[in-house]
Amino acid sequence: MALEVFHKDETLQMRRKLIGQSCRLFFSHDPVKIMRARGQYLYDENGMQYLDCISNVQHVGHCHPSITQAAAAQMDLLYSNTRFLHDNIVLYANRLAATLPKKLCVFYFVNSGSEANDLALRLARQYTRHQDVIVLDYAYHGHLTSLIDISPYKFRKLEGQKEWVHVAPLPDTYHGIYREDHLDPGQAYADTVKSLIEEAHKKGRKISSFFAESLPSVGGQIIFPTGYCKRVAESVHEAGGVYVADEIQTGFGRVGSHFWAFQLQGEDFCPDIVTVGKPMGNGHPIACVATTEEIADAFTANGVEYFNTFGGNPVSCAIGLAVLDVIEKEDLRGNAVRVGGHLIQLLLQLQTKHPLVGDVRGVGLFIGMELVKDRVSRKPATEEAAHLVRRLKEERIVISTDGPWDSVIKFKPPMCFSIEDAERVSTCIDQILGELEDTHQKKGTADEVEV
């Protein structure tokens, strides 16, 4: 039986009436009504195709037939409560363990990245018997109350910072307190965390954990300076805390060279807890926490059963296994290296041509292009970034902004993104930036004449 399909205006009217207005749409001034998708392409109600540059959740591509088939086949057999013994959960955990350092060998399956981070917080506190958490400025770790409390991106708009939360500077070498010309920005930024710990101890507080995305996304597609994570982990461990790596945006090979983004920091760095989600099920709600036997044992020792009705159910794990298979069979990590590297080079060429492009940064298919008013002050070009997003939509390219000032054009497309897609986006950006700069130049000339 086919579902009823409404005209776009009617759908929008019904949404405004029935859905909470804090649940915002992309392009809220003129939303795109998407009816179907395949690979890296979206199709609206008129069959118009859009290139998707931002759906990192649909990791291996929208509606991948292998994922759909795995889901349907398992759903036709069993979709049970996770207290029944079943092969899929252990098969999947074993496959995930093979991608991680050996000490991260115990898994808890949940339904979303927010659930994973909330559980990671519980694990850290149970293991350390400490309360306080260190997070990075502009961080976002989820929508649960516990996670809003450790997400400066959110809590600054709400009730503010709790006394048990300590905010470290974002290791941003473009806008931050230590920039690209610093001799050792990794050490310098790590020292700010060490200083936070010392200040907390002076107040009689104890650190349970340091929480950080392995590559901060909401913060503006930030790449950590070399050595930062290892040195932070050393300070946190000395304080009796644990290091939690949030891989919900960046895991499963998005960086190309490695399966997990934290591995970019070198083989001598390993978090104590890793949280994963979004791309894990290619759009299906599945997430998990990976940790050590010691931390898991401490959680078990509290005597309280941990039960998650749907986390790790046979269908979710079948989908997770299928995602891993597609990543391997289609060499999507290799594609991230090739296409991501090509896109970065194209954007760097635009940087030499357009003064609005202040910085290009990224790895694999996790890329940011920051727009600035001028390259000396590095004042964010927020309005220009918003204009670029709107104009790209007119060219049927879906993209969005991130960063503290919404001045960073972010690229986190499905991993099947192609060389041709990268060139199409770059060509359109080149044209639109040229239009913007022509407009600015004409305005400046007019102002001079007026004066």
Secondary structure, 3 states (H helix, E strand, C coil): CCCCCCCHHHHHHHHHHHCCCCCCCCCCCCCCCEEEEEECEEEECCCCEEEECCCCCCCCCECCHHHHHHHHHHHHHCCCCCCCCCHHHHHHHHHHHCCCCCCCCEEEEECCHHHHHHHHHHHHHHHHCCCEEEEECCCCCCCCHHHHCCCHHHHCCCCCCCCCEEEECCCCCCCCCCCCCCCCHHHHHHHHHHHHHHHHHHCCCCEEEEEEECCCCCCCCCCCCCCHHHHHHHHHHHCCCEEEEECCCCCCCCCCCCCCHHHHHCCCCCCCEEEECHHHHCCCCCEEEEECHHHHHHHHCCCCCCCCCCCCCHHHHHHHHHHHHHHHHCCHHHHHHHHHHHHHHHHHHHHHHCCCEEEEEEECCEEEEEEECCCCCCCECHHHHHHHHHHHHHCCEECEEECCCCCEEEECCCCCCCHHHHHHHHHHHHHHHHHHHHHHHHHHHHHHHHC
